[in-house]
Amino acid sequence: MSIDQKNRAMTFPRVGKLIIIVFALAFILIGARAYQLYHYIFDGNVRSDYVLLIKDSTTFDDLIRQFEEDEVLENYKAFKWVSKKKDFRDKIKPGRYELQQGMTTNALVNKLRSRAQDPVDVTFNNVRLNEDLAGKVSKYIWADSLSIIKLFSDTEQIEEWGFNPETYRTMFIPNTYEMYWTTEAPEFAERMNQEYHRFWNDERKAKAEQINLSPVEVTILASIVEQEIAKNDELKTVAGLYINRLHKGIPLQADPTVKYALGDFGIKRVLNKHLEIDSPYNTYKYAGLPPGPISFPSILAIDAVLNHEKNNYIYMCAKEDFSGYHNFAATLAEHNRNAAKYRAALDKNKIYK
């Protein structure tokens, strides 16, 4: 073998070894990168349970800053990389998202990218005025209180659903409803309309018909009954009393309607001067039901009217022991005795207005 042949023979093994080394290093690097990316995708990345609220104007950078300020993620590089690969950076969608501790980056990005919102429980009860309703509901959903209040002046929509501005409030039945945080005011109203028709099923409609009242009238009466009592176990008794008055054509003479007409709910003692107010809501002056509810009555109160106690009571008066209960009477003479005891208790306690 010549010297040149020997040199070539020695060179090729060295080149072969170099190629093997290069391939080996490349394989190691690729494997390391693949291992890293695998963990980027499938490792848990959410530190603790977290409720994420994304507004309409939120950008990807805003989202990163929010996560960093609240220390939400374990690995921000992983979130950025997966977001880029899944084309999420330019497709931020508003909503409310519940993130669970240990959620993987892949699951997190998929949830946000698909706008898989988590609903919120919207609860409103013990509501008297439109402003009260708006204040409570706006705490849960996107719609602000002003936009919810404006619903009650949307005459066209109100009439389309078969109500008028006075009776429209009967459509909003206090309860807990599952909704999305991004719900706008018109969507809220639409949902309430659906719930109203779901609530007034055939059974409830039949019970209303039996007492010669429409669902709206039942709700108006329920609002009065509920504002009249302090103890729920009197709901059905008071409902029966007022139905007796309605059927006999006797004015309801309900103090809460006078307070509503005056716009003063702090009155503890309704006086003769209060009864002079000329308002269709003054049930001392005008017989029958007022034109609309004086509050948003609960389901308990509505059902109390539908399932009222059958009694012969015509009169009621708060008990003189201020327990919150009432003395009921079937005759005026009996009522006058009860009223005298209550007035004496008011005077004794120096409650004059």
Stockholm file with secondary structure:
# STOCKHOLM 1.0

chainA/1-353         MSIDQKNRAMTFPRVGKLIIIVFALAFILIGARAYQLYHYIFDGNVRSDYVLLIKDSTTFDDLIRQFEEDEVLENYKAFKWVSKKKDFRDKIKPGRYELQQGMTTNALVNKLRSRAQDPVDVTFNNVRLNEDLAGKVSKYIWADSLSIIKLFSDTEQIEEWGFNPETYRTMFIPNTYEMYWTTEAPEFAERMNQEYHRFWNDERKAKAEQINLSPVEVTILASIVEQEIAKNDELKTVAGLYINRLHKGIPLQADPTVKYALGDFGIKRVLNKHLEIDSPYNTYKYAGLPPGPISFPSILAIDAVLNHEKNNYIYMCAKEDFSGYHNFAATLAEHNRNAAKYRAALDKNKIYK
#=GR chainA/1-353 SS CCHHHHHHHHHHHHHHHHHHHHHHHHHHHHHHHHHHHHHHHHSBCBCSCEEEEECTTCCHHHHHHHHHHTTCBSCHHHHHHHHHHTTCTTCCCCEEEEECTTCBHHHHHHHHHTTCCCCEEEEECSBCSHHHHHHHHTTTSSSCHHHHHHGGGCHHHHHHTTCCTTTGGGGCCCEEEEECTTCCHHHHHHHHHHHHHHHSCHHHHHHHHHTTCCHHHHHHHHHHHHHHCSSGGGHHHHHHHHHHHHHHTCCCCCHHHHHHHHTCTTCSSCCTTGGGCCCTTCTTTSCSCCSSCSSBCCHHHHHHHHTCCCCCCCEEEECTTCSSCEEEESSHHHHHHHHHHHHHHHHHTTCCC
#=GC SS_cons         CCHHHHHHHHHHHHHHHHHHHHHHHHHHHHHHHHHHHHHHHHSBCBCSCEEEEECTTCCHHHHHHHHHHTTCBSCHHHHHHHHHHTTCTTCCCCEEEEECTTCBHHHHHHHHHTTCCCCEEEEECSBCSHHHHHHHHTTTSSSCHHHHHHGGGCHHHHHHTTCCTTTGGGGCCCEEEEECTTCCHHHHHHHHHHHHHHHSCHHHHHHHHHTTCCHHHHHHHHHHHHHHCSSGGGHHHHHHHHHHHHHHTCCCCCHHHHHHHHTCTTCSSCCTTGGGCCCTTCTTTSCSCCSSCSSBCCHHHHHHHHTCCCCCCCEEEECTTCSSCEEEESSHHHHHHHHHHHHHHHHHTTCCC
//
